[in-house]
Amino acid sequence: MRLATVTLSVAALCTGIALSSISAAAEETGSPSNCLKLADEVNQALAANPQSSNHEAAVKEKFRGQGFCANGMYGDGLAHYEHALKLLGVSGR
């Protein structure tokens, strides 16, 4: 019985450490303010390039970026925003 308690305690501790390191990694790769800034850049680029052959693909990347940023996956969201800018021939961050 004591072994089970110790095992559960160690498992809980390891889970806590893993979750905190995941959160720290997400913060290093992006943030809500970075998402908002890049989203604004994408919106401006889309408005400035409506005739681009990649406009539709860039719009899809924009929405993917919004989805990731809205769910706290800032690094992934920024990657999609940057891809949208690349499709439009605009340099990002």
Secondary structure by P-SEA (a helix, b strand, c coil): caaaaaaaaaaaaaaaaaaaaaaaaaaaaccaaaaaaaaaaaaaaaaacccccaaaaaaaaaaaaaaaaaacaaaaaaaaaaaaaaaaccccc
